[in-house]
Amino acid sequence: MSFHRVYSVAVFIVLASLDNVAISLVPPLYSPISRSLGVGEGALGVVTAVGYLVTAVAAVGWAYAGDRTDRKPVLMVGTLIWAGGTVGTVAAQGYWSFLTAQLVAAVGLGAVGSVGFSVVSDLISPRRRGLVMSLWGLSQGVGTLAGVLVASQLGGADWRRPFVVLAVLGVLAAAAYFTTADIRRGQSEPDLAAVFAAGEEYEHRISRAELPGIVARRTNVWLILQGLTAQAAFGSLVWLPRLFQARAEAQGYDEQSAIQIGGILATLFQLGGVLSVVGGLLGDRWQRRDPGGRAKVAAIGILAGVPLYVVLFFAPLSLPAPDGRSATALVFGAMFTTPSLLAAFLCALLALALTSANSPNWFALIADANPPEHRGTVYSLGNLVNGVGRAAGNGVVGAVFAALARSFPPPTNLAVGLAAFQAFFIPTGVMYWLASRTAPADIEAVHDLLRARAAAEIAGADGAGGPAAGPAPAAGPTTGSAGGTRRPRR
């Protein structure tokens, strides 16, 4: 891969992380923002919830536009919109102007993930998709953590300062698009190599008539639906800090110290997500031997992680007695000297490593099972369902904990509730297994379609340039067996 292409991949991965920085800036600053705007913190929670929904819905429209037209202008416009919304957030003097600015930013944010995914899938050959998509997914998690860090470190004295920094980064990000390689749709597909070698372009674009067929493609059905149950389980994990806080309080820590300990432990225990790179590599290797390999890696990882999560939730954590040290010093000092704490850390690391194999293989499967002009749209539909599942997991689990508290005191009610929510991973694993059965035929159908289109492009180019070429046919769209409206030759 050339340096320019590597640089372009890096730019899009960084932009994906900025997307998540923007999304995660507001929650850590609820207190100062609510005081400044004169509203309760609950009102800001509404802003965050509605913003998530708007981003997910807008992403479908952005993705369709990106699959139908040139993607670089779409990405630039989307980035400038969220940067403009961030500037509006800085200037907001009241709740309604703040809400409006955040929703404008949310509309723009929808473009970065959906259209960016389509671009990155065209930069990477099928052999390496799992690896690069693991970096793509990892960057989003890093962006979320970075957003929390930037908000907490820069926004304590002035809550507007992190948004100023983000607005500047947004403008720089839009400028960075000018320096990326010209990503041609389908350029990484071996089946289309002859088209680009001949100086031609892959001109097929999505059309509204193809949308029912996209949703009906069996592998797409499983890839989209699995997010509903997977994200319900993943969404419940935001309560991990609360579980560890309750365990610390049960061992004699005051609330403030227990909150700090819970946050540190939850952060450390989620480091296993970094090992999603391993899941991506395994998916790449298995996929070379078996067209259903990526889905099998995801299914095995999801199902194998369930018992480890249950063990983690119920395992005793023997924290050292409070001794006046900071929570950070106490946790790090005890991590490798307290067997129960070390065992819990290793259990969490392995559980997250297994379940995080889901992400890169999901990304790569969408690219494998769909022609280039469909990928952004399928990704955005899956991401919309993911958002619904995560919202359900976040919202319902709190009510479950409250109901369980009538029978089980904390932290037992939290452990029981979290363990119960891991059952949602079981249908997720089943759906990945079903995808492993349908993926080979769907992937082969995409190969057949691309090879047929490549042959038609080359034949058309030879006919147009040859001395015996007849009259040019009337201009009009043509459609392949899997859809795809073809642009008139330029």
C-alpha positions in Angstrom: 0.0 0.0 0.0 1.4 3.4 -1.0 2.2 6.1 1.7 -0.6 8.3 0.4 -3.2 5.5 0.9 -1.8 4.7 4.3 -2.0 8.4 5.2 -5.6 8.5 3.8 -6.7 5.6 6.0 -5.1 7.3 9.0 -7.0 10.5 8.3 -10.3 8.7 8.1 -9.6 6.8 11.3 -8.8 10.0 13.1 -12.0 11.6 11.8 -14.0 8.7 13.1 -12.5 9.3 16.5 -13.4 13.0 16.3 -17.0 12.0 15.6 -17.1 10.2 19.0 -15.2 13.0 20.8 -18.0 15.4 19.7 -20.7 13.0 20.9 -19.2 12.5 24.3 -18.3 16.1 25.3 -21.6 17.1 26.9 -22.3 14.4 29.5 -19.2 15.1 31.7 -20.2 18.8 31.7 -23.8 18.5 32.7 -23.3 20.4 36.0 -21.6 23.6 34.7 -23.7 23.7 31.5 -27.0 23.4 33.5 -25.9 26.2 35.9 -24.9 28.4 32.9 -28.2 27.8 31.0 -30.4 27.8 34.1 -32.0 24.4 33.5 -31.8 21.1 35.2 -29.4 18.3 34.3 -32.3 16.2 33.1 -32.9 18.7 30.3 -29.4 18.2 29.1 -29.9 14.5 29.2 -32.7 15.0 26.8 -30.3 16.9 24.5 -27.9 14.0 24.5 -30.6 11.4 23.9 -32.2 13.3 21.0 -28.7 14.0 19.6 -27.9 10.3 19.4 -31.2 9.6 17.6 -30.8 12.5 15.2 -27.2 11.4 14.3 -28.4 7.8 13.7 -31.3 8.9 11.5 -29.3 11.5 9.6 -26.6 8.9 8.9 -29.0 6.9 6.8 -29.6 10.0 4.5 -25.9 10.9 4.4 -25.0 7.3 3.6 -27.5 7.1 0.7 -26.2 10.4 -0.7 -22.6 9.1 -0.4 -23.5 5.8 -2.1 -25.2 7.8 -4.9 -22.8 10.7 -5.5 -19.2 11.7 -5.0 -18.3 11.0 -1.4 -15.6 13.6 -0.7 -17.9 16.6 -1.0 -20.5 14.8 1.2 -17.9 14.2 3.9 -16.7 17.8 3.8 -20.2 19.3 4.0 -21.1 17.0 6.9 -17.9 17.9 8.8 -18.4 21.6 8.3 -22.0 21.2 9.5 -21.0 19.6 12.8 -18.2 22.1 13.2 -20.7 24.9 12.7 -23.1 23.3 15.2 -20.1 23.2 17.7 -19.5 26.9 17.1 -23.2 27.5 17.8 -22.9 25.6 21.0 -20.1 27.9 22.1 -22.3 30.9 21.4 -25.4 29.5 23.0 -26.8 31.7 25.8 -30.0 29.7 26.5 -31.3 26.2 26.5 -33.1 26.3 23.2 -30.2 27.8 21.3 -27.9 25.2 22.9 -30.4 22.4 21.9 -30.6 23.7 18.3 -26.8 24.0 18.0 -26.3 20.4 19.3 -28.9 19.1 16.9 -27.2 20.8 13.9 -24.0 19.2 15.0 -25.7 15.9 15.3 -26.9 16.1 11.7 -23.4 16.7 10.5 -21.9 13.9 12.6 -24.1 11.4 10.9 -22.0 11.8 7.7 -18.6 11.0 9.3 -19.3 7.4 10.3 -21.5 6.2 7.5 -19.8 7.8 4.5 -16.3 7.4 6.1 -17.0 3.7 6.4 -17.8 3.4 2.7 -14.5 5.3 1.8 -12.3 3.2 4.1 -13.8 -0.1 2.7 -12.7 1.0 -0.8 -9.2 1.7 0.5 -8.6 -1.8 1.9 -8.4 -5.1 0.0 -10.7 -7.9 1.3 -7.6 -9.7 2.7 -6.9 -7.0 5.3 -10.4 -5.6 6.0 -10.7 -7.2 9.4 -7.4 -5.7 10.6 -8.1 -2.1 9.3 -11.7 -2.2 10.4 -10.6 -3.2 13.9 -8.6 0.1 14.0 -11.6 1.9 12.6 -13.8 0.6 15.4 -11.1 1.0 18.0 -10.7 4.7 17.1 -14.3 5.3 17.9 -13.9 3.9 21.4 -10.7 6.0 21.8 -12.6 9.0 20.7 -15.3 8.5 23.3 -12.7 8.2 26.1 -10.8 11.3 24.6 -14.1 13.3 24.7 -14.6 12.5 28.3 -11.0 13.4 29.1 -11.0 16.7 27.1 -14.3 17.7 28.7 -13.2 17.0 32.2 -9.8 18.5 31.9 -10.6 21.7 29.8 -14.2 22.3 30.8 -13.9 22.5 34.6 -13.4 26.3 34.7 -15.2 27.1 31.4 -17.5 24.6 29.8 -17.3 26.3 26.5 -13.5 25.8 26.0 -13.7 22.1 24.9 -16.2 23.0 22.2 -13.9 25.8 20.9 -11.1 23.2 20.6 -13.4 20.8 18.8 -14.7 23.4 16.4 -11.1 24.2 15.4 -10.4 20.5 14.9 -13.5 20.2 12.8 -12.4 22.9 10.4 -8.9 21.3 10.2 -10.6 18.0 9.6 -12.5 19.4 6.6 -9.2 20.8 5.2 -7.5 17.4 5.7 -9.9 15.9 3.1 -8.1 17.9 0.4 -4.8 16.1 1.2 -6.2 12.5 1.1 -5.9 10.2 -1.8 -8.6 10.3 -4.5 -10.6 7.3 -3.3 -12.3 5.7 -6.3 -15.3 3.6 -5.5 -14.5 -0.1 -5.7 -10.8 0.4 -6.2 -9.7 -2.2 -3.7 -11.8 -5.0 -5.3 -9.7 -7.6 -7.1 -12.7 -8.3 -9.4 -12.6 -4.6 -10.6 -8.8 -4.4 -11.0 -9.0 -4.7 -14.8 -11.4 -1.8 -15.0 -9.0 0.6 -13.2 -6.0 -0.8 -15.0 -7.8 0.2 -18.3 -8.3 3.7 -17.0 -12.0 3.3 -16.6 -14.1 3.9 -13.5 -16.7 1.9 -11.6 -19.7 4.0 -12.3 -22.5 2.1 -10.6 -24.5 4.0 -7.9 -27.3 3.1 -5.6 -31.0 3.8 -6.5 -34.2 3.8 -4.4 -35.5 0.8 -6.3 -32.7 -1.3 -4.9 -33.4 -0.6 -1.2 -35.9 -3.5 -0.7 -33.3 -5.9 -2.2 -30.6 -4.6 0.1 -32.7 -5.2 3.2 -33.9 -8.6 1.9 -30.3 -9.9 1.4 -30.1 -12.5 4.1 -26.7 -11.7 5.4 -27.6 -8.0 5.7 -30.7 -9.0 7.7 -28.6 -10.9 10.3 -25.9 -8.2 10.4 -28.5 -5.4 10.9 -30.7 -7.3 13.4 -27.8 -8.6 15.6 -27.2 -5.0 16.7 -30.5 -4.8 18.5 -29.6 -7.6 21.0 -25.9 -7.0 21.0 -26.2 -3.4 21.9 -28.8 -4.1 24.6 -26.1 -6.1 26.3 -23.2 -3.7 25.6 -25.4 -0.8 26.6 -25.9 -2.4 30.1 -22.2 -2.3 30.6 -22.3 1.4 31.2 -23.4 0.4 34.7 -20.0 -1.3 35.4 -18.7 1.7 37.4 -21.9 1.6 39.5 -21.3 -2.1 40.3 -17.7 -1.5 41.4 -18.7 1.6 43.3 -21.3 -0.5 45.3 -18.6 -3.1 46.0 -16.3 -0.5 47.3 -19.0 1.1 49.5 -19.8 -2.4 50.9 -16.1 -2.6 52.0 -16.2 0.7 53.9 -15.3 3.4 51.4 -17.2 6.7 51.4 -19.2 7.6 48.4 -16.7 10.0 46.8 -13.8 7.5 47.0 -16.1 4.6 45.9 -17.1 6.6 42.8 -13.5 7.2 41.9 -12.6 3.5 42.4 -15.6 2.4 40.4 -14.6 4.6 37.5 -11.0 3.5 37.5 -11.8 -0.2 37.7 -14.4 0.1 34.9 -11.9 1.9 32.7 -9.1 -0.7 33.3 -11.5 -3.6 32.9 -12.6 -2.4 29.5 -9.1 -2.2 28.1 -9.8 -5.6 26.6 -11.5 -3.8 23.8 -8.1 -2.9 22.4 -7.7 -6.6 21.5 -10.4 -6.3 18.9 -7.4 -6.1 16.5 -6.8 -9.8 17.3 -10.4 -10.5 16.4 -10.0 -8.7 13.1 -6.8 -10.6 12.2 -8.5 -13.9 13.1 -11.4 -13.0 10.9 -9.1 -12.2 8.0 -7.3 -15.5 8.3 -10.4 -17.6 8.6 -12.2 -15.8 5.8 -9.4 -16.8 3.4 -10.3 -20.4 4.0 -14.0 -20.2 4.6 -16.4 -17.4 3.2 -18.3 -17.7 6.5 -15.2 -17.3 8.6 -15.7 -13.8 9.8 -19.2 -14.5 11.1 -18.0 -17.6 12.9 -15.2 -15.7 14.7 -17.8 -13.1 15.8 -20.3 -15.8 16.9 -17.7 -17.7 18.9 -16.3 -14.5 20.5 -19.8 -13.3 21.5 -21.0 -16.6 23.0 -17.6 -17.4 24.7 -17.6 -14.0 26.5 -21.0 -14.5 28.3 -19.8 -16.8 31.1 -16.7 -14.6 31.7 -18.9 -11.6 32.2 -21.1 -13.5 34.6 -18.0 -14.5 36.6 -16.8 -11.0 36.6 -20.1 -9.6 38.0 -20.2 -12.0 40.9 -16.5 -12.4 41.6 -15.5 -10.9 45.0 -13.2 -7.9 44.9 -11.1 -7.6 48.0 -10.0 -4.0 48.1 -7.4 -2.9 50.6 -8.7 -0.9 53.6 -8.9 2.9 53.1 -5.6 4.4 54.1 -5.8 8.0 52.9 -4.2 7.3 49.5 -6.0 8.6 46.3 -8.3 6.1 44.6 -5.9 5.9 41.6 -2.9 5.1 43.8 -4.9 2.6 45.8 -6.3 0.7 42.7 -3.0 0.5 40.9 -1.1 -0.4 44.0 -3.5 -3.3 44.7 -3.9 -4.5 41.1 -1.0 -6.9 41.1 -0.8 -7.6 44.9 -4.4 -8.6 45.5 -5.3 -12.0 43.8 -9.0 -11.3 43.5 -8.5 -8.0 41.9 -5.9 -9.4 39.4 -8.2 -12.3 38.6 -11.1 -10.0 37.9 -8.9 -7.8 35.7 -7.8 -10.8 33.6 -11.4 -12.1 33.4 -12.6 -8.7 32.2 -9.7 -8.4 29.7 -10.5 -11.8 28.2 -14.3 -11.2 28.1 -13.9 -7.8 26.3 -11.3 -9.3 23.9 -13.8 -12.1 22.9 -16.9 -9.9 22.5 -15.0 -7.1 20.8 -14.3 -9.5 17.9 -17.8 -8.6 16.9 -17.0 -5.1 15.7 -14.2 -5.5 13.1 -15.9 -8.6 11.6 -19.2 -6.8 11.4 -17.6 -4.0 9.5 -15.7 -6.3 7.2 -18.8 -8.5 6.5 -20.8 -5.5 5.4 -18.1 -4.7 2.9 -17.7 -8.4 1.7 -21.5 -9.1 1.2 -22.4 -5.9 -0.6 -21.2 -4.1 -3.8 -19.4 -0.8 -3.2 -22.4 1.4 -3.9 -24.4 -0.3 -1.1 -22.0 -0.4 1.8 -22.5 3.0 3.4 -26.3 2.6 3.3 -26.2 -0.9 4.9 -23.7 0.3 7.6 -26.0 3.2 8.4 -29.1 1.0 8.7 -27.1 -1.3 11.0 -25.9 1.7 13.0 -29.5 2.9 13.4 -30.6 -0.4 14.9 -27.5 -0.4 17.1 -28.5 2.9 18.5 -32.0 1.6 19.3 -30.5 -1.4 21.0 -28.0 0.6 23.1 -30.7 3.1 24.1 -32.9 0.2 25.3 -30.0 -1.4 27.2 -29.2 1.9 28.9 -32.8 2.7 29.8 -34.3 -0.6 30.8 -31.4 -1.8 32.9 -31.9 1.0 35.4 -35.5 -0.1 36.0 -34.4 -3.7 36.3 -31.9 -2.8 39.0 -34.5 -0.9 40.9 -36.9 -3.8 40.8 -34.2 -6.3 41.9 -33.3 -4.1 44.8 -36.5 -5.1 46.5 -35.1 -8.7 46.8 -31.4 -8.2 46.6 -29.4 -5.4 48.4 -26.6 -3.6 46.5 -24.3 -4.7 45.0 -26.1 -8.1 44.5 -29.0 -6.5 42.6 -26.5 -4.9 40.2 -24.6 -8.1 39.6 -27.9 -10.1 39.0 -29.2 -7.4 36.6 -26.0 -7.2 34.6 -25.7 -11.0 34.4 -29.3 -11.2 33.1 -28.6 -8.7 30.4 -25.8 -10.8 29.0 -28.5 -13.2 27.8 -29.0 -10.8 25.0 -25.6 -11.9 23.6 -27.0 -15.4 23.0 -29.4 -14.4 20.1 -26.6 -12.2 18.8 -24.3 -15.2 18.6 -27.0 -17.2 16.9 -27.6 -14.5 14.3 -23.9 -14.4 13.5 -23.9 -18.1 13.1 -26.9 -17.8 10.7 -24.9 -15.1 8.8 -22.0 -17.6 8.5 -24.4 -19.9 6.6 -25.7 -17.2 4.2 -22.5 -15.1 3.7 -20.8 -17.5 1.3 -23.6 -17.3 -1.3 -24.1 -13.6 -0.8 -20.3 -12.9 -1.1 -20.0 -15.1 -4.2 -23.0 -13.2 -5.8 -21.2 -9.9 -5.2 -18.1 -11.4 -6.9 -20.1 -12.6 -9.9 -21.8 -9.2 -10.2 -18.6 -7.2 -10.1 -16.9 -9.6 -12.5 -19.8 -9.2 -14.9 -19.7 -5.4 -14.6 -16.0 -5.3 -15.1 -16.3 -7.4 -18.3 -19.0 -5.0 -19.5 -16.9 -1.9 -18.7 -13.9 -3.3 -20.6 -16.0 -4.4 -23.5 -17.7 -1.1 -23.7 -14.4 0.8 -23.5 -12.9 -1.4 -26.3 -16.0 -1.0 -28.4 -16.0 2.7 -28.0 -12.4 3.1 -28.9 -12.1 0.4 -31.7 -12.3 1.2 -35.4 -15.2 -1.1 -35.9 -17.4 0.4 -33.2 -21.0 0.9 -34.2 -23.3 3.7 -33.3 -23.4 4.6 -29.6 -26.5 3.2 -27.8 -29.0 5.7 -26.3 -28.0 6.9 -22.9 -29.9 5.5 -20.0 -29.4 3.6 -16.8 -28.6 -0.1 -16.8 -29.1 -2.4 -13.8 -27.2 -5.5 -12.7 -28.5 -8.6 -11.0 -27.9 -7.1 -7.5 -29.0 -3.6 -8.5 -26.8 -0.6 -9.0 -27.7 2.2 -11.4 -24.9 2.9 -13.9 -23.9 6.4 -14.6 -23.5 7.4 -18.3 -19.9 7.0 -19.5 -18.0 10.3 -19.1 
